Amino acid sequence: VMTQSPATLSVSPGERVTLSCRASQSVYNNLAWYQQKFGQAPRLLIYGISTRATGIPARFGGSGSGTEFTLTISGLQSEDFAAYYCQQYNSWPLTFGAGTKVEI
Amino acid sequence: QITLKESGPTLVKPTETLTLTCTFSGFSLSTTLEGVGWIRQSPGEAHEWLALIYWNDETRYSPSLESRLTITKDNSKNEVVLTMTNLDPVDTATYFCAHRRGHSFFDTWGQGTLVSVSS
């Protein structure tokens, strides 16, 4: 089970935000983060805990290990207001967190 | 460039069978390590992984839905088909297909298709 917190985060542009994801058991480094805007498909941001996907800006950073993970967005921009989901791909069944909505 | 697109009915009656098609480009499901999965997202709920098929015909299913799901592929058409039986209103969701290489993350997703289950 993947647990994300908080469910909603109200921030201002330019701020630094930290989103948390906790796994019920170790997923080693098999952890990804996705961004999803309303009515759109999820977009891969981070995989392997901290590797940015192609084209993802450097303001997005992932960290953590084992069961505790963090997505940090430094200098939030208007296009970053969205929902963020973590996913473990270490074991079956593949599971996602319920998400954190980052709102203005 | 990898793209995927889901297609299928928008409205299904309870107890009916749902058939969704994922049409993709930019890779071949006959190439080693390539895979396509299905994931759904009910309104206000987390994403739920449903099924996955690999280049070698290996299939994986969500344990909670395995008895109702079948995933198949047609390499000649670049299509993956998901069948779900005995639909219920709780199956109302947006259904996504996504590309996966090996035992890793989903690197590209389709836009999703909204399926409503109602009489």
Chai-1 contact restraints between the chains, C-beta under 6 A:
chainA,res_idxA,chainB,res_idxB,connection_type,confidence,min_distance_angstrom,max_distance_angstrom,comment,restraint_id
A,A32,B,F105,contact,1.0,0.0,6.0,A-B,restraint_1
A,A41,B,W109,contact,1.0,0.0,6.0,A-B,restraint_2
A,A41,B,Q111,contact,1.0,0.0,6.0,A-B,restraint_3
A,A41,B,G112,contact,1.0,0.0,6.0,A-B,restraint_4
A,P42,B,W109,contact,1.0,0.0,6.0,A-B,restraint_5
A,L44,B,D107,contact,1.0,0.0,6.0,A-B,restraint_6
A,Y47,B,F105,contact,1.0,0.0,6.0,A-B,restraint_7
A,Y89,B,S104,contact,1.0,0.0,6.0,A-B,restraint_8
A,Y89,B,F105,contact,1.0,0.0,6.0,A-B,restraint_9
A,W92,B,R60,contact,1.0,0.0,6.0,A-B,restraint_10
A,P93,B,W49,contact,1.0,0.0,6.0,A-B,restraint_11
A,P93,B,S62,contact,1.0,0.0,6.0,A-B,restraint_12
A,L94,B,W49,contact,1.0,0.0,6.0,A-B,restraint_13
A,F96,B,A46,contact,1.0,0.0,6.0,A-B,restraint_14
A,F96,B,H47,contact,1.0,0.0,6.0,A-B,restraint_15
A,A98,B,A46,contact,1.0,0.0,6.0,A-B,restraint_16
